[in-house]
């Protein structure tokens, strides 16, 4: 039973990684870092390029290397990239975004081809049609579920972090602030209070996005041990 459940779990995780990451990065880059739309596309394009490269490589390796090792390596790279994304700040450079996306793309390319190979190669020919439908269904369910959960978490965590940070901004928590900061964020001016709230909200939203990346990282890494419960394809019977 565990081996039979491993493949759907990996497919479900793949769906989460594919769509949820793509749903978080553009609003993070546009809304918080101020990137224009065309620059967002440019910094995210290397992710697709690296996925294409490793998909071609995986196609050549899948008959020579245990596919489970390829998928585990791919999920490991994706988990590492998501951990890097969870360390983003408002001061990151475009190259940092490119490097983490490129690394994740390398991992995804190593997951897609071997996982498809194991799914169909261990399935009786008579069940291939039903297997194809279930393959797409599980991956789409993972995408939909992951997107819904991550967006809901970002919204909820934004409010939570905003409340936590706001509770620290009081006249009694200013002993570590410089005079210039105290003057700039003086409570005597409504404009300064509005700017202070804007700064707190930016930090709260950033922390919420980082929590979202951590959640996707967990979905990616938790599947790796289950992969070795799957039965590798036996090419000698072909």
N, C-alpha and C positions, 0 to 999 in steps of 0.2 A: 504493500500500500504506500509506503514512504517513497519508494522509487517511482511509482505511478504519479504521485502528487508533486514530485520534484519538477517535472517539466512544466506543468501549468503554473507552478509558483515562479519559475524562472521567466516564463512568458509574461506573467502578470507584472513582475518586477521590471521587465524590459519595457512594457507599455508605460509604466510610471516614469521611468527614466527618460524615455523618448519625448513625451509630451509635457510632463510637469516642469522639466528644466527649461524647455522652450517657452513655457508660459510665464516663468519667473524672470528670466534674464532681460527681455525687452523692456518691461515696465521698470525694472530696477535701473537699467542703463539710461532710459529716457527720463523717468520721473525723478530719480535721485542724483544721477551724475550729469544730467543735462545733455546727453548725447542726442544729436539729430538722428532722424530715422535712417538716413543713408549710412551713417557711421555705425549704427547698431547692426545693420546688415553686414557691413564689412568686417566687424570684429567677430561676428558669429559665423561667417562663411567658412573659416578654417575648420570648424567642427564637422561640417559636411564633407569637406575635402579629405580630412584624415579618416573619416568613416569609409569613404570610397576606397582609399588606399588599403586599409586593413581588411575590408571585405574581399578584395581581390587576392590579398595574401592568404586570408583564411581559406578561400576556395582551393588554393594549392596545398595547404597544410592539412586540411581536414581528413584526407585519406592516409596521412603519414603520422599524424599526432593524435593522441586521444582527444576527441572533441570536447570532453569535459574539462580538460586542462586549458583549452583555448577559451572556452566560455568563462571559466574561473579567472583566467588572466584578464579577459575583457572586463568582467565585473569588478575585478580588483582595481584596474586602471580607472574605471568610471567612478568607483568609490573614492579613490584618491583625488580625482578631479573635483568631485563634489565636496570633499573635505576642504580642498583649496578654495572653492567658492564660498564655503561657510566662514572663511577668514576675510572675506571682502570688507573693505572700509569705503568711506566716501572719498578717500584719497588715492584709490587704486588707479593704475594707468591702463590704457587700452591694451598694452602688451600683456598685462596680467590676465585680462579677460580672454585674450586670444590664446594664451598658453594653456589655461585651464580648459577652454573649450576644445582645443586641439587634442589635449590628452583624453578628454572624455570621448571624443570622436574615435580615437584609436581603440578605446575599449569597446565602444558600441559595435564597431566593425568586426571585432573578434567574437562578439556574442551572436550577432544575427545569423551568420552563415552556419557555424557549427551547431547552434541550437536548432535551426531548421533541419539540418541533416540528421541529428539524433531523433528529432520528432518523427520524421517520415521514414527513416531507415529501419527503425524498430517497430514500425506499424505494418500489420499485414496489408497486402495490396488491396484486398477487398474493402478495407476500411479507410483508404486514402481520401476519398471524397468527404466522408464525415470528419476525418481528421483535419482536413484543410479548413473546413467550416469552424471547427472548434478552436483551431490554432488562431484564426483571425478573431474569433469571438473573445477568447481569453485575453489576447493582447489589447483589443479595443476596450474591454472591461477594465483592464489595468490602467490604460490611458485615461479613461473617464473617471475612474475612482481616484487615481492619483491627482488629477487636475482638480477635482472637487475638494478633496481633503486638503491639498496644499493651499489653494486659494482661500478656503475657509480658515485654515490655520493662520495664514498671513494676516487676514482681517482681524481675527480674534487676538493674535499676539500683538498687533499694532496697538490696540486699545489697552492691553495689559501692560506692555512696556511703557506706553505713554503715561499711564497712571503711576507706575513705579518711579519713572524718572521725574515726573512732576512733583511727587511727594518729597523729593530730595531738594527741590528748589524752594527754599524758605529763607526768611531772614536769619534763621538760626543755623543754617548750613553754609555760611559764606566765609568761614574762617580761612579757607584755603584759596579763596578767589582773590585775584589781583584788584587793585583800585580801578584800573581801566575797565575790567569786566563789570565791576559793581556799578560804575558810572553808566556803562553802555546798557546794562540790563536793569536799570533803576526802575522800581515799581511806581515812580512818580509819573511816568509817561506811558499812556496807553499804546503808543507806537512801539516803545521798547518792550512792553509786555507781549505785544503781538509778535515781534521778532523773536523773543525768547520762546514763545509757544511754537513758532515755526521751526526753530532749531531743535527743540525737544521732539517735535513730531518727526523731523527728518531722522533723528537718531532712533526713535521708536520703530519707524518703518524699516530702517536698515536692519535692526535687530530681528524684526519679524521675518524679513527675507532670508536672513542667515539661518533662522530656525527652520524655514522651509527647505533650504538646501540640506540641512542636517537630516531632516525627515526623509528626503529622497536618498541621501547617502545611506541611511539605515535600511531602506527598502532594497538598495543595491547590494549591500554587504551581507545582509542576513541570509540571502539565497545561496551564497557560495558553498557552505558546507553541504547543502542539500543536493548539489550537482553530482556528487560522487555516489549518491544513491541511485542515480539513473543508470540504465543498462546501455553501454556503448554499442554502436552498430557493428555487426559482424559482416565484413565485406567478403569474407571467404565463401559465404553461401550464395553470392550473386553469380 
